[in-house]
Structures are given as C-alpha cells and as structure tokens.
Amino acid sequence: MSYGTAPGLGAPLPALAGNLLTELRQSPRRIHVITNAAAQALTANLLLAVGAIPSLTVSPEEAPAFTARSAGLVINLGTLDSERRASIPWSIATARQQHLPWVLDPVFVESSPQRLELARLCLAGTPAVLRCNAAEFSALAVTEASPEAARAFAQDHGTVVAMTGPTDLVTDGARAIRIANGDVLMTRVTAIGCAGTALIAAFAALHPDAFEAAAAALLTVGIAGEIAAAKADGPGTFQAAVLDALYNVRPPDILERARLA
C-alpha cells in the first residue's frame, strides 16, 4: 500500500510527521475538544505536550464561540450528557462555517442505539477524519471491519477512516496505510486513544491532506507509546511517560522507529 508524499514537500510520511510536530511546536494551534469526562485532562495535557493549545468547554452557550477561535475541532461521544448533546451540533456547524477540520471519535457507538444515531447525524457533517476502533466502525458501517470496508466507507462518506487497533489502518478510499507502531500498555490506560484523536485534529489544522495528517498523528502517538513503554513500570507510570515522550520526541526518532505498510 502507498502512503504518498507530503504535497509541496516531497516528504514520506515519517518525515511529514516530524515536520508537522516541529511546526506545531513553533506555531501552536488551538484545538477545541468536546470529549468525555474521563479523557479531558489527558487530552489537554497531550495537546500541551506537543505544543498545541487546548480548550475543552462543553457548554452549548460557549462551545461554538470556542470552536470559532480554534484551528480544529474534536467531537468525542464518550460521555453524552445533556450539555454535550446540545453543544455538539452547534460546534460542528461552526467548524463547517469556518472551514475548520474536525474529527469524529464515536466512542462505544456499538453499545447504544441513541449514541449510534447521533454518530450518524455527525457523519452527515462530513468530518475530515473518523477515528474509531473496529467495533465502532462495524456498528457505523453495518458490516464487518476490514480494509476493503474501510476504503468503501471513506469513499462513500467523503472522509478519512483512521481505524485503530494492534495495527492502525488509515484510508481515504483511494489511499491506505497500516501503522504497526504502539504498545499494549496503550490499552491499559483510559483515554490514550481519545487523547490521540486530538493530535489528528492538530495535524489536520496544519496540513490540508487529512489522510496524511491522520496517519502522521497516529504514527507519532504510536512511537511515543513505544518509547514510554520502555521506561514505564506499569499503567500508572505509562501515562506520564507518554506525555514525556510526546514532549521529547524528535523527527529523527520518528524516522528511525516508523513501521509502515
């Protein structure tokens, strides 16, 4: 499978990831995140660690204004209380009006018909990226998760599917890449995936190709997970080590460690 090159840069994906990380550190972008209660602190800290600026209000009175002054938006369906339900459509509408990239993270849509219905309504707003796991994708697509199904779904919905798992798959329907970086400890700490979705939005705010931005972000988070796992004693120290790894990782680390197919 081909992951292409960065338009105007001629850089393969690992180099692009390093370039975007460097640019984000030098020119911070504000990302507004409507996420679940368990993920808020880690998401904010992850964005700060890579040089971005988080905002997290879920108030329907405020979220659209915060979205309008941001460079990207994340919608995470993990905690669907009344405030989040009310603020999500207005924030998506604002992002579309402002031509901002936004990322949908349909957490546990396979567990709740109401959540699945909302996720499908969100998809009608054409997110730049759908970041999901295989179970969430299967619920949305009403088919078994596979590279072929992900390609078809991305093409039909005009979005990038970033399906995470032991090996991540990113596709826009025409292109696809698998990313093998990461560590099992990433599944032992709540909200690592949710927080990583915010890096997709931050990279998409810097780079017009959402497929490449999503792949670069997942590659970066996966490599940070590997670096952190080598230093951590378990899940408790792993969470802090991931933030340290994202703060310290440099482009040569990404070039050296990237495992792509």
C-alpha positions in Angstrom: 0.0 0.0 0.0 1.1 3.5 -0.7 1.1 6.4 1.8 2.2 9.0 -0.7 4.2 12.1 -0.1 3.5 15.5 1.5 2.3 17.9 -1.2 4.9 20.6 -1.8 7.4 18.9 0.5 8.2 15.7 -1.3 8.5 14.1 2.2 7.4 10.5 3.0 5.1 10.0 6.0 7.7 9.7 8.8 9.4 12.9 7.6 6.0 14.6 7.3 5.1 13.6 10.9 8.4 15.2 12.1 7.8 18.3 10.1 4.2 18.7 11.5 5.4 18.1 15.0 8.1 20.7 14.6 5.7 23.2 13.1 3.2 22.7 15.9 5.8 23.4 18.5 6.9 26.5 16.7 3.4 27.8 15.8 0.9 26.5 18.3 -2.7 25.9 17.1 -5.7 26.0 19.4 -7.9 22.8 19.2 -11.3 22.7 20.7 -12.2 19.3 22.1 -15.7 18.2 23.2 -14.7 14.9 24.8 -15.7 12.5 27.5 -15.2 13.3 31.2 -12.5 10.5 31.6 -10.4 11.9 28.7 -10.4 15.7 29.3 -7.3 16.1 31.4 -5.2 13.7 29.4 -6.3 15.2 26.1 -5.5 18.7 27.3 -2.1 17.6 28.6 -1.3 15.7 25.4 -2.0 18.8 23.3 0.1 20.9 25.6 2.9 18.4 25.4 3.1 18.7 21.6 2.9 22.5 21.7 -0.8 22.9 20.9 -3.4 24.9 22.9 -6.4 23.0 24.2 -9.9 24.3 25.0 -12.5 22.0 26.5 -15.7 23.7 27.3 -18.8 21.6 26.7 -21.3 24.4 27.4 -23.7 24.8 24.4 -23.6 28.5 25.1 -19.8 28.7 24.8 -18.6 25.8 22.7 -19.5 27.4 19.3 -17.5 30.5 20.2 -14.5 28.5 21.4 -14.7 26.4 18.2 -14.8 29.6 16.1 -11.5 30.8 17.6 -9.8 27.4 17.2 -7.9 25.8 14.3 -9.6 22.4 14.6 -12.4 20.6 16.5 -12.7 17.1 18.1 -16.1 15.6 18.8 -15.9 12.6 21.1 -19.1 10.8 22.0 -17.8 9.0 25.1 -19.9 11.0 27.7 -23.2 12.0 26.2 -24.8 14.1 28.9 -27.3 16.8 28.0 -24.7 19.6 27.7 -22.5 17.7 25.3 -25.5 16.5 23.2 -26.6 20.1 22.9 -23.2 21.6 22.1 -22.1 19.0 19.5 -24.3 20.0 16.5 -23.6 23.7 17.1 -19.9 23.2 17.3 -19.9 21.1 14.1 -21.9 23.7 12.3 -19.4 26.4 13.4 -16.5 24.3 12.2 -18.1 23.8 8.9 -18.9 27.5 8.6 -15.3 28.4 9.5 -13.9 25.7 7.2 -12.1 24.1 10.1 -11.0 20.4 10.0 -12.9 18.4 12.6 -12.5 14.8 13.8 -15.3 12.4 15.0 -14.5 9.9 17.7 -17.6 7.7 18.0 -16.8 6.0 21.3 -18.8 2.9 22.1 -21.5 3.5 19.5 -21.9 -0.2 19.3 -23.2 -0.1 22.8 -26.1 2.4 22.5 -28.7 2.9 19.7 -29.0 6.6 20.7 -25.3 7.1 20.5 -25.1 5.3 17.2 -27.9 7.6 15.8 -26.1 10.7 16.9 -22.8 9.5 15.4 -24.6 9.0 12.1 -26.0 12.5 12.3 -22.5 13.8 13.0 -21.2 11.9 9.9 -23.6 13.9 7.8 -21.5 16.9 8.8 -18.6 15.3 6.9 -15.7 15.1 9.4 -12.3 15.4 8.0 -11.4 12.2 9.9 -13.4 9.4 11.6 -11.2 7.9 14.3 -12.6 4.6 15.5 -11.8 1.1 16.5 -13.1 -2.0 14.7 -16.2 -2.5 16.8 -17.2 1.2 16.4 -16.6 1.0 12.6 -18.7 -2.1 12.3 -21.6 -0.5 14.1 -21.4 2.6 11.8 -20.9 0.7 8.6 -23.2 -2.2 9.4 -20.6 -4.6 8.2 -17.5 -6.4 9.4 -14.4 -4.2 9.8 -11.9 -4.8 7.0 -9.6 -2.8 4.9 -12.0 -3.1 2.0 -15.0 -2.0 4.1 -13.0 1.0 5.4 -12.0 2.1 1.9 -15.6 1.9 0.7 -16.9 3.8 3.8 -14.3 6.5 3.4 -15.2 7.0 -0.2 -18.9 6.9 0.3 -18.8 9.4 3.2 -16.1 11.7 1.9 -13.9 11.3 5.0 -10.7 9.6 6.2 -11.2 6.5 8.2 -8.5 6.1 10.9 -9.3 2.6 12.4 -7.0 1.9 15.4 -6.0 -1.4 16.8 -3.0 -3.6 17.1 -2.1 -2.3 13.7 -3.8 1.0 12.7 -5.4 1.4 9.3 -5.8 4.8 7.7 -7.6 5.3 4.3 -9.4 7.9 2.3 -10.8 5.4 -0.1 -8.1 5.9 -2.7 -5.0 5.5 -0.5 -4.4 3.4 2.5 -1.6 2.7 5.0 -1.1 0.5 8.0 0.9 1.7 11.0 2.3 -1.0 13.3 3.8 1.3 16.0 2.4 1.2 19.5 2.5 -0.9 22.7 -0.1 -3.0 24.6 0.2 -0.6 27.6 -1.7 1.9 25.4 -4.8 -0.3 26.0 -4.3 -0.4 29.8 -4.7 3.4 30.4 -8.1 5.0 29.8 -8.3 7.8 27.1 -5.0 7.3 25.4 -6.9 6.8 22.1 -9.2 9.7 22.8 -6.4 12.0 23.5 -4.5 10.8 20.4 -7.5 11.9 18.4 -6.8 15.5 19.3 -3.3 15.2 17.7 -5.1 14.2 14.5 -7.0 17.5 14.7 -3.9 19.5 15.4 -2.0 18.0 12.5 -5.0 18.5 10.2 -5.1 22.1 11.2 -1.5 22.4 9.8 -1.8 20.2 6.8 -4.5 20.2 4.1 -4.3 16.5 3.4 -6.4 14.9 6.1 -5.3 11.4 5.1 -1.6 12.3 5.6 -2.4 14.3 8.8 -4.3 11.4 10.4 -1.6 8.9 9.5 1.2 11.2 10.8 -0.6 11.7 14.1 -1.2 8.0 14.7 2.4 7.3 13.8 3.6 9.9 16.3 1.4 8.7 19.1 2.3 5.0 18.4 6.0 5.8 18.6 5.5 7.8 21.8 3.7 4.8 23.2 6.7 2.6 22.4 9.2 5.0 24.0 7.0 5.3 27.1 6.5 1.6 27.5 10.3 1.1 27.6 10.5 3.3 30.6 7.3 2.7 32.5 6.7 0.2 35.3 3.1 -0.2 34.5 -0.1 1.7 33.5 0.3 4.4 36.2 3.8 5.5 35.2 3.0 4.8 31.5 0.5 7.7 31.3 3.1 10.2 32.5 5.7 8.6 30.3 3.6 9.0 27.2 3.3 12.8 27.8 7.1 13.0 28.4 7.7 11.0 25.2 5.5 13.3 23.1 7.2 16.3 24.6 10.7 15.0 23.9 10.2 13.0 20.6 12.1 14.5 17.7 11.9 14.0 13.9 14.9 11.6 13.8 13.1 9.3 16.4 10.1 9.1 14.1 12.2 8.4 11.0 14.1 5.6 12.9 11.1 3.9 14.5 8.3 4.1 11.9 6.9 0.8 10.9 4.6 1.2 8.0 3.0 -1.0 5.3 
